Amino acid sequence: MQLWDYVEGHASTLTFLTYQHASLAFQTVLVGTLVAVVIAVAVYRLPFFSAFTLTSSRVALTIPSLALLALLIVPFGLGVVPSFIMLAFFATMPVIGNAIVGLRSVPPSVVEAAKGIGLSRWRILMSVELPIAWPVILTGIRVSTQMIVGIAAIVAYVLGPGLGSLIFSGLSRLGGANALEMALTGTILIVIIALIFDGLLVLLGRLTISKGLQ
């Protein structure tokens, strides 16, 4: 089978590109999640700002990723920096919405009970509100991760790292030797990365979500 022969003959290159792709996706989702949670914590108690942030995050997802990437080339040039910024931006958006919704859905009676036993606002946030909101936040992280693993392929247009270079090289050479195998291999590896990440996030949920919230 030609596809398997191609994989065997280019195993080291494919391993390196797969690592690059997975690493880029992981790092940008991690940064996006941290930024999203910080923003959500800052606005979820403020009705106007939370509604504005929710709407803005949804509208931001309609921005064409290639257009944003092209705009980032102007100040940052080609390579990793514009790729990282673009992916981190899109990774943030689904998590912001879920974080705000999750924090706002915490029952007021639970918050009042925590106040009644003398917990500070910071302790209430960290030990009560965020743990209760975590299942909803984690759902946003899963959506963000699947989206970013796919979008990360287009950073090849600005010489970014990952499997996108393999896919676009194959597509640009269709009809040539190994062209189809390159595109198919890159696509299959991206799907595998997405499935592995989602499985790990499901496992994370089982380990971190309390039994009463599952």
C-alpha positions in Angstrom: 0.0 0.0 0.0 1.5 3.3 -1.1 0.2 5.3 1.9 1.9 2.9 4.4 5.1 2.8 2.4 5.2 6.6 2.5 4.6 6.6 6.3 7.4 4.1 6.8 9.8 6.0 4.6 9.2 9.3 6.3 8.6 8.2 9.9 11.1 10.6 11.5 9.8 13.7 9.6 6.2 12.8 10.3 6.9 12.3 14.0 8.6 15.7 14.2 5.7 17.5 12.4 3.1 15.7 14.5 5.0 16.8 17.7 5.1 20.4 16.4 1.4 20.4 15.6 0.4 18.8 18.9 2.7 21.1 20.9 1.4 24.2 19.2 -2.2 23.3 19.7 -1.6 22.4 23.4 0.3 25.6 24.2 -2.2 27.9 22.5 -5.2 26.2 24.1 -3.5 26.4 27.5 -2.8 30.1 27.1 -6.3 30.8 25.6 -7.9 29.0 28.6 -6.0 31.0 31.1 -6.8 34.3 29.4 -10.5 33.3 29.0 -10.9 32.3 32.7 -9.2 35.6 33.9 -11.5 37.6 31.6 -14.6 35.6 32.8 -13.7 36.1 36.4 -13.4 39.8 35.8 -16.8 40.3 34.2 -19.2 37.6 35.3 -20.6 39.6 38.2 -21.2 42.6 35.9 -24.3 42.0 33.7 -23.5 44.5 31.0 -19.9 43.6 30.6 -20.6 39.8 30.8 -23.2 40.1 28.1 -20.9 42.3 26.0 -18.0 39.8 26.4 -20.2 36.8 25.5 -21.5 38.5 22.4 -18.0 39.7 21.4 -16.5 36.2 21.8 -19.1 34.7 19.6 -18.7 37.4 16.9 -14.9 37.0 17.1 -15.3 33.4 16.0 -16.7 34.6 12.6 -13.4 36.3 11.8 -11.7 34.4 9.0 -8.6 32.8 10.4 -6.6 33.4 7.2 -7.5 37.1 7.3 -6.4 37.4 10.9 -3.2 35.5 10.1 -2.5 37.8 7.1 -3.0 40.9 9.3 -0.5 39.6 11.9 2.2 39.1 9.3 2.5 42.9 9.0 3.8 43.5 12.6 5.2 40.1 13.3 6.4 38.7 10.0 6.3 35.0 9.1 6.7 32.0 11.4 5.8 31.0 14.9 4.8 34.3 16.4 1.8 35.2 14.2 0.8 31.5 14.2 0.7 31.4 18.0 -1.1 34.7 18.4 -3.8 33.7 15.9 -4.4 30.3 17.4 -4.4 31.6 21.0 -6.9 34.2 20.0 -9.3 31.7 18.6 -8.6 29.2 21.4 -9.8 31.8 23.9 -13.2 32.5 22.4 -15.1 29.3 23.2 -13.7 29.1 26.7 -14.7 32.7 27.6 -18.4 32.0 26.8 -18.5 28.8 28.8 -16.6 30.2 31.7 -19.0 33.1 32.0 -22.0 30.9 31.7 -20.6 28.4 34.2 -19.7 31.0 36.8 -23.1 32.7 36.4 -24.9 29.4 36.9 -23.5 28.8 40.4 -26.6 28.8 42.7 -26.7 32.0 44.8 -27.7 30.0 47.8 -24.3 28.1 47.6 -22.4 31.4 47.5 -24.4 32.8 50.4 -23.7 29.7 52.4 -20.0 30.1 51.7 -20.2 33.7 52.9 -22.0 32.6 56.0 -19.1 30.5 57.1 -16.7 33.4 56.7 -15.0 32.7 53.4 -13.6 35.7 51.5 -14.7 36.5 48.0 -11.4 35.0 46.6 -11.8 31.8 48.6 -15.4 31.5 47.4 -14.3 31.9 43.8 -11.5 29.4 44.1 -13.1 26.7 46.3 -16.8 27.1 45.4 -17.6 28.9 42.1 -14.8 27.7 39.9 -15.2 24.0 40.9 -18.9 24.2 40.2 -18.4 25.9 36.9 -15.5 23.6 35.9 -17.6 21.0 33.9 -19.0 23.8 31.7 -15.5 25.4 31.4 -14.1 22.0 30.4 -16.7 21.6 27.7 -15.5 24.9 26.3 -11.9 23.7 26.4 -12.8 20.5 24.5 -14.5 22.6 21.8 -11.6 24.9 21.7 -9.1 22.1 21.4 -10.9 20.4 18.5 -11.2 23.7 16.7 -7.5 24.7 17.2 -6.1 21.3 16.2 -7.9 21.8 12.8 -7.1 25.5 12.4 -3.5 24.9 13.2 -3.0 23.4 9.7 -3.4 26.8 8.0 -0.4 28.3 9.7 1.7 26.6 7.0 0.7 29.6 4.9 2.9 31.8 7.0 5.7 29.2 7.4 4.3 28.1 10.8 5.0 24.7 12.4 3.0 21.6 12.2 1.3 19.2 9.8 -0.2 21.9 7.6 3.0 22.1 5.6 2.6 18.5 4.7 -1.0 18.9 3.6 -0.5 22.0 1.5 2.7 20.6 -0.1 0.8 17.5 -1.1 -2.1 19.5 -2.5 0.1 21.8 -4.4 1.8 18.8 -6.1 -1.3 16.7 -6.8 -0.5 14.3 -9.6 3.2 14.2 -8.6 5.0 11.4 -6.6 3.6 11.0 -3.1 1.5 14.1 -3.3 -1.7 12.4 -2.4 0.0 10.4 0.3 1.4 13.6 1.9 -2.0 15.3 2.1 -3.7 12.1 3.4 -1.1 11.4 6.0 -1.2 15.0 7.3 -5.0 14.9 7.5 -5.1 11.6 9.3 -2.5 12.6 11.8 -4.4 15.8 12.6 -7.6 13.7 13.2 -5.5 11.3 15.5 -4.2 14.3 17.5 -7.7 15.7 17.9 -9.0 12.3 19.2 -6.1 11.8 21.6 -6.5 15.3 23.0 -10.3 14.8 23.4 -9.7 11.5 25.2 -7.2 13.1 27.6 -9.7 15.9 28.3 -12.5 13.4 29.0 -10.1 11.7 31.4 -9.2 15.0 33.0 -12.9 15.6 33.6 -13.4 12.3 35.3 -10.4 13.0 37.6 -11.3 16.6 38.4 -15.1 16.9 38.4 -16.6 15.9 41.7 -19.1 13.0 41.7 -22.0 15.2 42.6 -21.5 17.3 39.5 -21.0 14.5 37.0 
